[in-house]
């Protein structure tokens, strides 16, 4: 994989391009998984806070 200064882009064989695309899509998939986990954690925290608020409301 080399950089073509005139065209201002990376050039390489088809195999290298495919490998680069696979790495990019894998990173995107991992990012989506992390986003989903963060969303689940946030939802769980909100649910916990809501339950704790209900419990405190019942005690009063």
PDBQT receptor file of N, H, CA, C and O in Angstrom, charges set to zero:
ATOM      1  N   UNK A   1       0.859  -1.178   0.000  1.00  0.00    +0.000 N 
ATOM      2  CA  UNK A   1       0.000   0.000   0.000  1.00  0.00    +0.000 C 
ATOM      3  C   UNK A   1       0.902   1.237   0.000  1.00  0.00    +0.000 C 
ATOM      4  O   UNK A   1       1.766   1.402   0.861  1.00  0.00    +0.000 OA
ATOM      5  N   UNK A   2       0.679   2.075  -0.965  1.00  0.00    +0.000 N 
ATOM      6  H   UNK A   2      -0.023   1.941  -1.664  1.00  0.00    +0.000 HD
ATOM      7  CA  UNK A   2       1.478   3.291  -1.079  1.00  0.00    +0.000 C 
ATOM      8  C   UNK A   2       0.563   4.488  -1.240  1.00  0.00    +0.000 C 
ATOM      9  O   UNK A   2      -0.637   4.345  -1.475  1.00  0.00    +0.000 OA
ATOM     10  N   UNK A   3       1.136   5.653  -1.113  1.00  0.00    +0.000 N 
ATOM     11  H   UNK A   3       2.111   5.770  -0.923  1.00  0.00    +0.000 HD
ATOM     12  CA  UNK A   3       0.367   6.888  -1.218  1.00  0.00    +0.000 C 
ATOM     13  C   UNK A   3       0.756   7.589  -2.512  1.00  0.00    +0.000 C 
ATOM     14  O   UNK A   3       1.932   7.878  -2.735  1.00  0.00    +0.000 OA
ATOM     15  N   UNK A   4      -0.234   7.866  -3.372  1.00  0.00    +0.000 N 
ATOM     16  H   UNK A   4      -1.190   7.632  -3.191  1.00  0.00    +0.000 HD
ATOM     17  CA  UNK A   4       0.001   8.571  -4.626  1.00  0.00    +0.000 C 
ATOM     18  C   UNK A   4      -0.119  10.068  -4.361  1.00  0.00    +0.000 C 
ATOM     19  O   UNK A   4      -1.213  10.576  -4.114  1.00  0.00    +0.000 OA
ATOM     20  N   UNK A   5       1.014  10.772  -4.416  1.00  0.00    +0.000 N 
ATOM     21  H   UNK A   5       1.902  10.359  -4.617  1.00  0.00    +0.000 HD
ATOM     22  CA  UNK A   5       1.030  12.200  -4.080  1.00  0.00    +0.000 C 
ATOM     23  C   UNK A   5       0.222  13.012  -5.083  1.00  0.00    +0.000 C 
ATOM     24  O   UNK A   5      -0.499  13.930  -4.691  1.00  0.00    +0.000 OA
ATOM     25  N   UNK A   6       0.329  12.695  -6.360  1.00  0.00    +0.000 N 
ATOM     26  H   UNK A   6       0.914  11.950  -6.679  1.00  0.00    +0.000 HD
ATOM     27  CA  UNK A   6      -0.403  13.450  -7.378  1.00  0.00    +0.000 C 
ATOM     28  C   UNK A   6      -1.915  13.308  -7.210  1.00  0.00    +0.000 C 
ATOM     29  O   UNK A   6      -2.654  14.290  -7.284  1.00  0.00    +0.000 OA
ATOM     30  N   UNK A   7      -2.359  12.086  -6.984  1.00  0.00    +0.000 N 
ATOM     31  H   UNK A   7      -1.759  11.289  -6.924  1.00  0.00    +0.000 HD
ATOM     32  CA  UNK A   7      -3.805  11.841  -6.853  1.00  0.00    +0.000 C 
ATOM     33  C   UNK A   7      -4.309  12.059  -5.434  1.00  0.00    +0.000 C 
ATOM     34  O   UNK A   7      -5.515  12.095  -5.191  1.00  0.00    +0.000 OA
ATOM     35  N   UNK A   8      -3.382  12.202  -4.509  1.00  0.00    +0.000 N 
ATOM     36  H   UNK A   8      -2.402  12.172  -4.707  1.00  0.00    +0.000 HD
ATOM     37  CA  UNK A   8      -3.695  12.417  -3.093  1.00  0.00    +0.000 C 
ATOM     38  C   UNK A   8      -4.598  11.321  -2.532  1.00  0.00    +0.000 C 
ATOM     39  O   UNK A   8      -5.618  11.590  -1.898  1.00  0.00    +0.000 OA
ATOM     40  N   UNK A   9      -4.194  10.090  -2.785  1.00  0.00    +0.000 N 
ATOM     41  H   UNK A   9      -3.365   9.872  -3.301  1.00  0.00    +0.000 HD
ATOM     42  CA  UNK A   9      -4.938   8.974  -2.225  1.00  0.00    +0.000 C 
ATOM     43  C   UNK A   9      -4.051   7.753  -2.110  1.00  0.00    +0.000 C 
ATOM     44  O   UNK A   9      -2.982   7.676  -2.715  1.00  0.00    +0.000 OA
ATOM     45  N   UNK A  10      -4.515   6.806  -1.323  1.00  0.00    +0.000 N 
ATOM     46  H   UNK A  10      -5.383   6.868  -0.831  1.00  0.00    +0.000 HD
ATOM     47  CA  UNK A  10      -3.758   5.575  -1.114  1.00  0.00    +0.000 C 
ATOM     48  C   UNK A  10      -4.061   4.632  -2.266  1.00  0.00    +0.000 C 
ATOM     49  O   UNK A  10      -5.219   4.429  -2.631  1.00  0.00    +0.000 OA
ATOM     50  N   UNK A  11      -3.027   4.070  -2.823  1.00  0.00    +0.000 N 
ATOM     51  H   UNK A  11      -2.087   4.235  -2.526  1.00  0.00    +0.000 HD
ATOM     52  CA  UNK A  11      -3.196   3.096  -3.902  1.00  0.00    +0.000 C 
ATOM     53  C   UNK A  11      -2.588   1.781  -3.456  1.00  0.00    +0.000 C 
ATOM     54  O   UNK A  11      -1.620   1.753  -2.696  1.00  0.00    +0.000 OA
ATOM     55  N   UNK A  12      -3.159   0.707  -3.931  1.00  0.00    +0.000 N 
ATOM     56  H   UNK A  12      -3.946   0.729  -4.548  1.00  0.00    +0.000 HD
ATOM     57  CA  UNK A  12      -2.624  -0.594  -3.590  1.00  0.00    +0.000 C 
ATOM     58  C   UNK A  12      -3.320  -1.652  -4.404  1.00  0.00    +0.000 C 
ATOM     59  O   UNK A  12      -4.167  -1.355  -5.247  1.00  0.00    +0.000 OA
ATOM     60  N   UNK A  13      -2.957  -2.884  -4.147  1.00  0.00    +0.000 N 
ATOM     61  H   UNK A  13      -2.270  -3.125  -3.463  1.00  0.00    +0.000 HD
ATOM     62  CA  UNK A  13      -3.561  -3.985  -4.873  1.00  0.00    +0.000 C 
ATOM     63  C   UNK A  13      -4.999  -4.181  -4.396  1.00  0.00    +0.000 C 
ATOM     64  O   UNK A  13      -5.400  -3.659  -3.356  1.00  0.00    +0.000 OA
ATOM     65  N   UNK A  14      -5.749  -4.929  -5.159  1.00  0.00    +0.000 N 
ATOM     66  H   UNK A  14      -5.424  -5.353  -6.003  1.00  0.00    +0.000 HD
ATOM     67  CA  UNK A  14      -7.140  -5.217  -4.791  1.00  0.00    +0.000 C 
ATOM     68  C   UNK A  14      -7.191  -5.939  -3.446  1.00  0.00    +0.000 C 
ATOM     69  O   UNK A  14      -8.083  -5.684  -2.637  1.00  0.00    +0.000 OA
ATOM     70  N   UNK A  15      -6.254  -6.821  -3.210  1.00  0.00    +0.000 N 
ATOM     71  H   UNK A  15      -5.529  -7.028  -3.867  1.00  0.00    +0.000 HD
ATOM     72  CA  UNK A  15      -6.217  -7.568  -1.942  1.00  0.00    +0.000 C 
ATOM     73  C   UNK A  15      -6.021  -6.608  -0.766  1.00  0.00    +0.000 C 
ATOM     74  O   UNK A  15      -6.673  -6.748   0.269  1.00  0.00    +0.000 OA
ATOM     75  N   UNK A  16      -5.122  -5.636  -0.929  1.00  0.00    +0.000 N 
ATOM     76  H   UNK A  16      -4.592  -5.523  -1.769  1.00  0.00    +0.000 HD
ATOM     77  CA  UNK A  16      -4.887  -4.657   0.139  1.00  0.00    +0.000 C 
ATOM     78  C   UNK A  16      -6.135  -3.813   0.386  1.00  0.00    +0.000 C 
ATOM     79  O   UNK A  16      -6.481  -3.524   1.531  1.00  0.00    +0.000 OA
ATOM     80  N   UNK A  17      -6.806  -3.420  -0.696  1.00  0.00    +0.000 N 
ATOM     81  H   UNK A  17      -6.525  -3.655  -1.626  1.00  0.00    +0.000 HD
ATOM     82  CA  UNK A  17      -8.023  -2.623  -0.549  1.00  0.00    +0.000 C 
ATOM     83  C   UNK A  17      -9.105  -3.394   0.193  1.00  0.00    +0.000 C 
ATOM     84  O   UNK A  17      -9.790  -2.845   1.057  1.00  0.00    +0.000 OA
ATOM     85  N   UNK A  18      -9.254  -4.671  -0.150  1.00  0.00    +0.000 N 
ATOM     86  H   UNK A  18      -8.699  -5.117  -0.852  1.00  0.00    +0.000 HD
ATOM     87  CA  UNK A  18     -10.248  -5.521   0.521  1.00  0.00    +0.000 C 
ATOM     88  C   UNK A  18      -9.903  -5.659   1.998  1.00  0.00    +0.000 C 
ATOM     89  O   UNK A  18     -10.787  -5.563   2.850  1.00  0.00    +0.000 OA
ATOM     90  N   UNK A  19      -8.632  -5.883   2.311  1.00  0.00    +0.000 N 
ATOM     91  H   UNK A  19      -7.914  -5.961   1.619  1.00  0.00    +0.000 HD
ATOM     92  CA  UNK A  19      -8.212  -6.009   3.713  1.00  0.00    +0.000 C 
ATOM     93  C   UNK A  19      -8.505  -4.730   4.489  1.00  0.00    +0.000 C 
ATOM     94  O   UNK A  19      -8.956  -4.780   5.633  1.00  0.00    +0.000 OA
ATOM     95  N   UNK A  20      -8.243  -3.578   3.856  1.00  0.00    +0.000 N 
ATOM     96  H   UNK A  20      -7.877  -3.538   2.926  1.00  0.00    +0.000 HD
ATOM     97  CA  UNK A  20      -8.506  -2.303   4.516  1.00  0.00    +0.000 C 
ATOM     98  C   UNK A  20     -10.004  -2.134   4.791  1.00  0.00    +0.000 C 
ATOM     99  O   UNK A  20     -10.397  -1.681   5.866  1.00  0.00    +0.000 OA
ATOM    100  N   UNK A  21     -10.838  -2.504   3.807  1.00  0.00    +0.000 N 
ATOM    101  H   UNK A  21     -10.520  -2.872   2.934  1.00  0.00    +0.000 HD
ATOM    102  CA  UNK A  21     -12.287  -2.414   3.991  1.00  0.00    +0.000 C 
ATOM    103  C   UNK A  21     -12.764  -3.341   5.097  1.00  0.00    +0.000 C 
ATOM    104  O   UNK A  21     -13.630  -2.971   5.891  1.00  0.00    +0.000 OA
ATOM    105  N   UNK A  22     -12.201  -4.546   5.154  1.00  0.00    +0.000 N 
ATOM    106  H   UNK A  22     -11.498  -4.846   4.510  1.00  0.00    +0.000 HD
ATOM    107  CA  UNK A  22     -12.584  -5.492   6.202  1.00  0.00    +0.000 C 
ATOM    108  C   UNK A  22     -12.229  -4.946   7.584  1.00  0.00    +0.000 C 
ATOM    109  O   UNK A  22     -13.017  -5.065   8.522  1.00  0.00    +0.000 OA
ATOM    110  N   UNK A  23     -11.053  -4.351   7.709  1.00  0.00    +0.000 N 
ATOM    111  H   UNK A  23     -10.413  -4.254   6.947  1.00  0.00    +0.000 HD
ATOM    112  CA  UNK A  23     -10.651  -3.770   8.994  1.00  0.00    +0.000 C 
ATOM    113  C   UNK A  23     -11.584  -2.632   9.386  1.00  0.00    +0.000 C 
ATOM    114  O   UNK A  23     -11.975  -2.509  10.547  1.00  0.00    +0.000 OA
ATOM    115  N   UNK A  24     -11.937  -1.799   8.407  1.00  0.00    +0.000 N 
ATOM    116  H   UNK A  24     -11.619  -1.899   7.464  1.00  0.00    +0.000 HD
ATOM    117  CA  UNK A  24     -12.824  -0.671   8.672  1.00  0.00    +0.000 C 
ATOM    118  C   UNK A  24     -14.197  -1.148   9.110  1.00  0.00    +0.000 C 
ATOM    119  O   UNK A  24     -14.758  -0.628  10.075  1.00  0.00    +0.000 OA
ATOM    120  N   UNK A  25     -14.748  -2.144   8.402  1.00  0.00    +0.000 N 
ATOM    121  H   UNK A  25     -14.293  -2.566   7.618  1.00  0.00    +0.000 HD
ATOM    122  CA  UNK A  25     -16.077  -2.633   8.762  1.00  0.00    +0.000 C 
ATOM    123  C   UNK A  25     -16.050  -3.336  10.116  1.00  0.00    +0.000 C 
ATOM    124  O   UNK A  25     -17.020  -3.265  10.870  1.00  0.00    +0.000 OA
ATOM    125  N   UNK A  26     -14.953  -4.008  10.426  1.00  0.00    +0.000 N 
ATOM    126  H   UNK A  26     -14.164  -4.065   9.814  1.00  0.00    +0.000 HD
ATOM    127  CA  UNK A  26     -14.833  -4.658  11.729  1.00  0.00    +0.000 C 
ATOM    128  C   UNK A  26     -14.807  -3.615  12.847  1.00  0.00    +0.000 C 
ATOM    129  O   UNK A  26     -15.442  -3.797  13.886  1.00  0.00    +0.000 OA
ATOM    130  N   UNK A  27     -14.079  -2.534  12.634  1.00  0.00    +0.000 N 
ATOM    131  H   UNK A  27     -13.563  -2.386  11.790  1.00  0.00    +0.000 HD
ATOM    132  CA  UNK A  27     -14.022  -1.460  13.635  1.00  0.00    +0.000 C 
ATOM    133  C   UNK A  27     -15.403  -0.824  13.803  1.00  0.00    +0.000 C 
ATOM    134  O   UNK A  27     -15.807  -0.498  14.919  1.00  0.00    +0.000 OA
ATOM    135  N   UNK A  28     -16.120  -0.649  12.701  1.00  0.00    +0.000 N 
ATOM    136  H   UNK A  28     -15.791  -0.914  11.794  1.00  0.00    +0.000 HD
ATOM    137  CA  UNK A  28     -17.467  -0.075  12.781  1.00  0.00    +0.000 C 
ATOM    138  C   UNK A  28     -18.393  -1.000  13.561  1.00  0.00    +0.000 C 
ATOM    139  O   UNK A  28     -19.197  -0.538  14.370  1.00  0.00    +0.000 OA
ATOM    140  N   UNK A  29     -18.281  -2.299  13.322  1.00  0.00    +0.000 N 
ATOM    141  H   UNK A  29     -17.628  -2.674  12.665  1.00  0.00    +0.000 HD
ATOM    142  CA  UNK A  29     -19.106  -3.266  14.061  1.00  0.00    +0.000 C 
ATOM    143  C   UNK A  29     -18.804  -3.199  15.559  1.00  0.00    +0.000 C 
ATOM    144  O   UNK A  29     -19.717  -3.195  16.385  1.00  0.00    +0.000 OA
ATOM    145  N   UNK A  30     -17.517  -3.146  15.897  1.00  0.00    +0.000 N 
ATOM    146  H   UNK A  30     -16.776  -3.149  15.226  1.00  0.00    +0.000 HD
ATOM    147  CA  UNK A  30     -17.130  -3.063  17.315  1.00  0.00    +0.000 C 
ATOM    148  C   UNK A  30     -17.670  -1.783  17.950  1.00  0.00    +0.000 C 
ATOM    149  O   UNK A  30     -18.107  -1.795  19.100  1.00  0.00    +0.000 OA
ATOM    150  N   UNK A  31     -17.641  -0.688  17.208  1.00  0.00    +0.000 N 
ATOM    151  H   UNK A  31     -17.285  -0.678  16.273  1.00  0.00    +0.000 HD
ATOM    152  CA  UNK A  31     -18.169   0.576  17.728  1.00  0.00    +0.000 C 
ATOM    153  C   UNK A  31     -19.664   0.465  17.986  1.00  0.00    +0.000 C 
ATOM    154  O   UNK A  31     -20.158   0.975  18.991  1.00  0.00    +0.000 OA
ATOM    155  N   UNK A  32     -20.388  -0.195  17.090  1.00  0.00    +0.000 N 
ATOM    156  H   UNK A  32     -19.986  -0.609  16.273  1.00  0.00    +0.000 HD
ATOM    157  CA  UNK A  32     -21.830  -0.375  17.295  1.00  0.00    +0.000 C 
ATOM    158  C   UNK A  32     -22.114  -1.227  18.531  1.00  0.00    +0.000 C 
ATOM    159  O   UNK A  32     -23.043  -0.947  19.289  1.00  0.00    +0.000 OA
ATOM    160  N   UNK A  33     -21.309  -2.260  18.724  1.00  0.00    +0.000 N 
ATOM    161  H   UNK A  33     -20.554  -2.486  18.108  1.00  0.00    +0.000 HD
ATOM    162  CA  UNK A  33     -21.484  -3.108  19.907  1.00  0.00    +0.000 C 
ATOM    163  C   UNK A  33     -21.247  -2.292  21.173  1.00  0.00    +0.000 C 
ATOM    164  O   UNK A  33     -22.002  -2.407  22.139  1.00  0.00    +0.000 OA
ATOM    165  N   UNK A  34     -20.196  -1.466  21.170  1.00  0.00    +0.000 N 
ATOM    166  H   UNK A  34     -19.583  -1.373  20.385  1.00  0.00    +0.000 HD
ATOM    167  CA  UNK A  34     -19.906  -0.630  22.344  1.00  0.00    +0.000 C 
ATOM    168  C   UNK A  34     -21.035   0.370  22.603  1.00  0.00    +0.000 C 
ATOM    169  O   UNK A  34     -21.426   0.588  23.750  1.00  0.00    +0.000 OA
ATOM    170  N   UNK A  35     -21.555   0.973  21.536  1.00  0.00    +0.000 N 
ATOM    171  H   UNK A  35     -21.237   0.796  20.605  1.00  0.00    +0.000 HD
ATOM    172  CA  UNK A  35     -22.670   1.911  21.698  1.00  0.00    +0.000 C 
ATOM    173  C   UNK A  35     -23.866   1.217  22.310  1.00  0.00    +0.000 C 
ATOM    174  O   UNK A  35     -24.520   1.766  23.198  1.00  0.00    +0.000 OA
ATOM    175  N   UNK A  36     -24.160   0.004  21.840  1.00  0.00    +0.000 N 
ATOM    176  H   UNK A  36     -23.629  -0.441  21.119  1.00  0.00    +0.000 HD
ATOM    177  CA  UNK A  36     -25.295  -0.749  22.366  1.00  0.00    +0.000 C 
ATOM    178  C   UNK A  36     -25.100  -1.052  23.845  1.00  0.00    +0.000 C 
ATOM    179  O   UNK A  36     -26.038  -0.927  24.632  1.00  0.00    +0.000 OA
ATOM    180  N   UNK A  37     -23.883  -1.451  24.230  1.00  0.00    +0.000 N 
ATOM    181  H   UNK A  37     -23.121  -1.552  23.590  1.00  0.00    +0.000 HD
ATOM    182  CA  UNK A  37     -23.603  -1.739  25.645  1.00  0.00    +0.000 C 
ATOM    183  C   UNK A  37     -23.763  -0.494  26.503  1.00  0.00    +0.000 C 
ATOM    184  O   UNK A  37     -24.341  -0.551  27.589  1.00  0.00    +0.000 OA
ATOM    185  N   UNK A  38     -23.246   0.643  26.009  1.00  0.00    +0.000 N 
ATOM    186  H   UNK A  38     -22.777   0.689  25.127  1.00  0.00    +0.000 HD
ATOM    187  CA  UNK A  38     -23.378   1.888  26.766  1.00  0.00    +0.000 C 
ATOM    188  C   UNK A  38     -24.841   2.262  26.955  1.00  0.00    +0.000 C 
ATOM    189  O   UNK A  38     -25.243   2.709  28.029  1.00  0.00    +0.000 OA
ATOM    190  N   UNK A  39     -25.640   2.073  25.896  1.00  0.00    +0.000 N 
ATOM    191  H   UNK A  39     -25.313   1.709  25.023  1.00  0.00    +0.000 HD
ATOM    192  CA  UNK A  39     -27.060   2.379  25.975  1.00  0.00    +0.000 C 
ATOM    193  C   UNK A  39     -27.745   1.480  27.002  1.00  0.00    +0.000 C 
ATOM    194  O   UNK A  39     -28.593   1.934  27.770  1.00  0.00    +0.000 OA
ATOM    195  N   UNK A  40     -27.367   0.192  27.008  1.00  0.00    +0.000 N 
ATOM    196  H   UNK A  40     -26.678  -0.177  26.385  1.00  0.00    +0.000 HD
ATOM    197  CA  UNK A  40     -27.941  -0.746  27.981  1.00  0.00    +0.000 C 
ATOM    198  C   UNK A  40     -27.574  -0.348  29.403  1.00  0.00    +0.000 C 
ATOM    199  O   UNK A  40     -28.412  -0.419  30.302  1.00  0.00    +0.000 OA
ATOM    200  N   UNK A  41     -26.341   0.066  29.613  1.00  0.00    +0.000 N 
ATOM    201  H   UNK A  41     -25.660   0.124  28.883  1.00  0.00    +0.000 HD
ATOM    202  CA  UNK A  41     -25.898   0.487  30.944  1.00  0.00    +0.000 C 
ATOM    203  C   UNK A  41     -26.679   1.724  31.384  1.00  0.00    +0.000 C 
ATOM    204  O   UNK A  41     -27.129   1.812  32.527  1.00  0.00    +0.000 OA
ATOM    205  N   UNK A  42     -26.833   2.674  30.471  1.00  0.00    +0.000 N 
ATOM    206  H   UNK A  42     -26.467   2.603  29.543  1.00  0.00    +0.000 HD
ATOM    207  CA  UNK A  42     -27.564   3.905  30.784  1.00  0.00    +0.000 C 
ATOM    208  C   UNK A  42     -29.012   3.577  31.150  1.00  0.00    +0.000 C 
ATOM    209  O   UNK A  42     -29.557   4.128  32.107  1.00  0.00    +0.000 OA
ATOM    210  N   UNK A  43     -29.627   2.682  30.385  1.00  0.00    +0.000 N 
ATOM    211  H   UNK A  43     -29.184   2.235  29.608  1.00  0.00    +0.000 HD
ATOM    212  CA  UNK A  43     -31.008   2.285  30.657  1.00  0.00    +0.000 C 
ATOM    213  C   UNK A  43     -31.109   1.617  32.021  1.00  0.00    +0.000 C 
ATOM    214  O   UNK A  43     -32.044   1.881  32.777  1.00  0.00    +0.000 OA
ATOM    215  N   UNK A  44     -30.154   0.757  32.335  1.00  0.00    +0.000 N 
ATOM    216  H   UNK A  44     -29.395   0.543  31.721  1.00  0.00    +0.000 HD
ATOM    217  CA  UNK A  44     -30.165   0.068  33.622  1.00  0.00    +0.000 C 
ATOM    218  C   UNK A  44     -30.013   1.064  34.774  1.00  0.00    +0.000 C 
ATOM    219  O   UNK A  44     -30.680   0.938  35.801  1.00  0.00    +0.000 OA
ATOM    220  N   UNK A  45     -29.136   2.052  34.600  1.00  0.00    +0.000 N 
ATOM    221  H   UNK A  45     -28.594   2.154  33.766  1.00  0.00    +0.000 HD
ATOM    222  CA  UNK A  45     -28.960   3.064  35.650  1.00  0.00    +0.000 C 
ATOM    223  C   UNK A  45     -30.244   3.863  35.865  1.00  0.00    +0.000 C 
ATOM    224  O   UNK A  45     -30.642   4.130  36.999  1.00  0.00    +0.000 OA
ATOM    225  N   UNK A  46     -30.887   4.240  34.754  1.00  0.00    +0.000 N 
ATOM    226  H   UNK A  46     -30.564   4.023  33.833  1.00  0.00    +0.000 HD
ATOM    227  CA  UNK A  46     -32.142   4.989  34.873  1.00  0.00    +0.000 C 
ATOM    228  C   UNK A  46     -33.209   4.146  35.556  1.00  0.00    +0.000 C 
ATOM    229  O   UNK A  46     -33.958   4.644  36.397  1.00  0.00    +0.000 OA
ATOM    230  N   UNK A  47     -33.278   2.867  35.192  1.00  0.00    +0.000 N 
ATOM    231  H   UNK A  47     -32.670   2.463  34.509  1.00  0.00    +0.000 HD
ATOM    232  CA  UNK A  47     -34.258   1.971  35.809  1.00  0.00    +0.000 C 
ATOM    233  C   UNK A  47     -33.995   1.853  37.311  1.00  0.00    +0.000 C 
ATOM    234  O   UNK A  47     -34.925   1.890  38.117  1.00  0.00    +0.000 OA
ATOM    235  N   UNK A  48     -32.730   1.712  37.675  1.00  0.00    +0.000 N 
ATOM    236  H   UNK A  48     -31.974   1.682  37.020  1.00  0.00    +0.000 HD
ATOM    237  CA  UNK A  48     -32.363   1.608  39.085  1.00  0.00    +0.000 C 
ATOM    238  C   UNK A  48     -32.733   2.882  39.839  1.00  0.00    +0.000 C 
ATOM    239  O   UNK A  48     -33.293   2.821  40.933  1.00  0.00    +0.000 OA
ATOM    240  N   UNK A  49     -32.419   4.039  39.249  1.00  0.00    +0.000 N 
ATOM    241  H   UNK A  49     -31.964   4.088  38.360  1.00  0.00    +0.000 HD
ATOM    242  CA  UNK A  49     -32.750   5.309  39.900  1.00  0.00    +0.000 C 
ATOM    243  C   UNK A  49     -34.256   5.442  40.084  1.00  0.00    +0.000 C 
ATOM    244  O   UNK A  49     -34.716   5.915  41.122  1.00  0.00    +0.000 OA
ATOM    245  N   UNK A  50     -35.023   5.027  39.081  1.00  0.00    +0.000 N 
ATOM    246  H   UNK A  50     -34.649   4.642  38.237  1.00  0.00    +0.000 HD
ATOM    247  CA  UNK A  50     -36.482   5.105  39.161  1.00  0.00    +0.000 C 
ATOM    248  C   UNK A  50     -37.013   4.207  40.284  1.00  0.00    +0.000 C 
ATOM    249  O   UNK A  50     -37.892   4.606  41.047  1.00  0.00    +0.000 OA
ATOM    250  N   UNK A  51     -36.466   2.990  40.373  1.00  0.00    +0.000 N 
ATOM    251  H   UNK A  51     -35.751   2.666  39.753  1.00  0.00    +0.000 HD
ATOM    252  CA  UNK A  51     -36.895   2.066  41.427  1.00  0.00    +0.000 C 
ATOM    253  C   UNK A  51     -36.537   2.603  42.807  1.00  0.00    +0.000 C 
ATOM    254  O   UNK A  51     -37.323   2.490  43.748  1.00  0.00    +0.000 OA
ATOM    255  N   UNK A  52     -35.335   3.195  42.923  1.00  0.00    +0.000 N 
ATOM    256  H   UNK A  52     -34.697   3.287  42.159  1.00  0.00    +0.000 HD
ATOM    257  CA  UNK A  52     -34.931   3.753  44.216  1.00  0.00    +0.000 C 
ATOM    258  C   UNK A  52     -35.835   4.921  44.599  1.00  0.00    +0.000 C 
ATOM    259  O   UNK A  52     -36.174   5.083  45.771  1.00  0.00    +0.000 OA
ATOM    260  N   UNK A  53     -36.224   5.728  43.628  1.00  0.00    +0.000 N 
ATOM    261  H   UNK A  53     -35.949   5.596  42.676  1.00  0.00    +0.000 HD
ATOM    262  CA  UNK A  53     -37.109   6.848  43.907  1.00  0.00    +0.000 C 
ATOM    263  C   UNK A  53     -38.474   6.349  44.354  1.00  0.00    +0.000 C 
ATOM    264  O   UNK A  53     -39.085   6.926  45.254  1.00  0.00    +0.000 OA
ATOM    265  N   UNK A  54     -38.954   5.279  43.729  1.00  0.00    +0.000 N 
ATOM    266  H   UNK A  54     -38.458   4.810  42.998  1.00  0.00    +0.000 HD
ATOM    267  CA  UNK A  54     -40.235   4.700  44.146  1.00  0.00    +0.000 C 
ATOM    268  C   UNK A  54     -40.155   4.185  45.571  1.00  0.00    +0.000 C 
ATOM    269  O   UNK A  54     -41.073   4.400  46.363  1.00  0.00    +0.000 OA
ATOM    270  N   UNK A  55     -39.070   3.509  45.902  1.00  0.00    +0.000 N 
ATOM    271  H   UNK A  55     -38.324   3.334  45.259  1.00  0.00    +0.000 HD
ATOM    272  CA  UNK A  55     -38.891   2.973  47.256  1.00  0.00    +0.000 C 
ATOM    273  C   UNK A  55     -38.865   4.097  48.289  1.00  0.00    +0.000 C 
ATOM    274  O   UNK A  55     -39.485   3.979  49.346  1.00  0.00    +0.000 OA
ATOM    275  N   UNK A  56     -38.163   5.167  47.999  1.00  0.00    +0.000 N 
ATOM    276  H   UNK A  56     -37.659   5.263  47.140  1.00  0.00    +0.000 HD
ATOM    277  CA  UNK A  56     -38.107   6.288  48.937  1.00  0.00    +0.000 C 
ATOM    278  C   UNK A  56     -39.468   6.944  49.073  1.00  0.00    +0.000 C 
ATOM    279  O   UNK A  56     -39.828   7.405  50.156  1.00  0.00    +0.000 OA
ATOM    280  N   UNK A  57     -40.221   6.991  47.998  1.00  0.00    +0.000 N 
ATOM    281  H   UNK A  57     -39.928   6.617  47.118  1.00  0.00    +0.000 HD
ATOM    282  CA  UNK A  57     -41.572   7.556  48.034  1.00  0.00    +0.000 C 
ATOM    283  C   UNK A  57     -42.493   6.718  48.889  1.00  0.00    +0.000 C 
ATOM    284  O   UNK A  57     -43.355   7.273  49.571  1.00  0.00    +0.000 OA
ATOM    285  N   UNK A  58     -42.350   5.416  48.882  1.00  0.00    +0.000 N 
ATOM    286  H   UNK A  58     -41.650   4.966  48.328  1.00  0.00    +0.000 HD
ATOM    287  CA  UNK A  58     -43.186   4.508  49.673  1.00  0.00    +0.000 C 
ATOM    288  C   UNK A  58     -42.843   4.620  51.152  1.00  0.00    +0.000 C 
ATOM    289  O   UNK A  58     -43.723   4.487  52.003  1.00  0.00    +0.000 OA
ATOM    290  N   UNK A  59     -41.580   4.862  51.464  1.00  0.00    +0.000 N 
ATOM    291  H   UNK A  59     -40.865   4.970  50.772  1.00  0.00    +0.000 HD
ATOM    292  CA  UNK A  59     -41.143   4.941  52.868  1.00  0.00    +0.000 C 
ATOM    293  C   UNK A  59     -41.674   6.189  53.552  1.00  0.00    +0.000 C 
ATOM    294  O   UNK A  59     -41.891   6.196  54.764  1.00  0.00    +0.000 OA
ATOM    295  N   UNK A  60     -41.880   7.233  52.783  1.00  0.00    +0.000 N 
ATOM    296  H   UNK A  60     -41.704   7.227  51.799  1.00  0.00    +0.000 HD
ATOM    297  CA  UNK A  60     -42.328   8.484  53.391  1.00  0.00    +0.000 C 
ATOM    298  C   UNK A  60     -43.761   8.459  53.660  1.00  0.00    +0.000 C 
ATOM    299  O   UNK A  60     -44.310   9.434  54.172  1.00  0.00    +0.000 OA
TER     300      UNK A  60
